[in-house]
Amino acid sequence: MARMYDVDTSAGLAQSVEWTRKMFDYINEGGIWVVPRSGWQVQVFHSKQRVKITRTGVPEDNLIRVIEAMGWTIDYEGERNAPSRGR
């Protein structure tokens, strides 16, 4: 049985995508979600299906995977302006 939100499984990735879509639904156009465990700032642009991530603190590679799976575009800003996954 797959663990919930395990992005290394198709079911877990799908659950994570759904959770993130619901989170984004609460955020106004251009609004910012600060991820509690890392301090990353995710600015959401629904109209363009695009986010701007200001990377600080702990890496959130799984969040990047989830947003990419949603089909959204990611722009990076801040001291860590490139993904830590080596891309």
C-alpha positions in Angstrom: 0.0 0.0 0.0 1.4 3.4 -1.0 1.9 6.0 1.6 -0.1 9.2 1.2 1.7 12.0 -0.4 4.7 9.8 -1.3 5.7 11.6 -4.6 7.8 8.6 -5.6 4.6 6.7 -6.3 2.0 7.6 -8.9 -0.8 7.5 -6.3 1.1 9.6 -3.9 2.1 12.2 -6.5 -1.6 12.4 -7.6 -2.6 13.0 -4.0 0.1 15.7 -3.6 -1.0 17.4 -6.8 -4.6 17.5 -5.6 -3.6 18.8 -2.2 -1.5 21.5 -3.8 -4.3 22.5 -6.2 -6.6 22.9 -3.3 -4.0 25.0 -1.4 -3.6 27.2 -4.5 -7.3 27.7 -4.7 -7.2 29.5 -1.4 -4.6 32.0 -2.7 -5.6 35.1 -4.6 -3.9 36.0 -7.9 -0.4 37.1 -7.0 -0.7 36.0 -3.4 2.1 34.3 -1.6 2.2 31.0 0.3 5.1 30.6 2.7 5.8 26.9 3.1 6.1 26.4 6.9 8.8 23.7 6.9 11.2 25.5 4.6 10.3 29.2 4.5 10.1 29.1 0.7 7.8 31.8 -0.7 5.5 30.6 -3.5 3.8 33.4 -5.4 0.8 32.0 -7.3 -0.4 33.4 -10.7 -3.5 31.3 -11.5 -4.2 33.2 -14.8 -0.8 32.1 -16.2 -0.6 28.7 -14.3 2.8 30.0 -13.1 4.5 30.4 -9.7 7.5 32.4 -8.6 9.4 30.6 -5.9 11.8 32.5 -3.6 14.1 29.8 -2.3 15.5 30.2 1.2 16.0 27.7 3.9 15.5 23.9 3.5 15.2 22.6 -0.1 11.7 21.6 -1.2 12.5 19.3 -4.2 9.2 17.4 -3.8 7.2 20.6 -4.1 9.0 21.4 -7.3 8.0 17.9 -8.6 4.4 18.4 -7.6 4.1 21.8 -9.3 5.7 20.5 -12.4 3.2 17.5 -12.4 0.4 20.1 -12.2 1.7 21.5 -15.5 2.5 24.9 -14.0 5.6 26.9 -14.9 8.1 27.8 -12.1 10.2 30.9 -12.0 12.9 31.1 -9.3 14.1 34.1 -7.4 16.4 34.6 -4.4 19.7 33.3 -3.1 19.0 29.8 -4.5 17.6 30.7 -8.0 18.0 27.3 -9.6 16.5 23.9 -8.6 18.6 21.8 -6.2 17.8 18.7 -8.2 20.6 19.5 -10.6 18.6 20.9 -13.4 
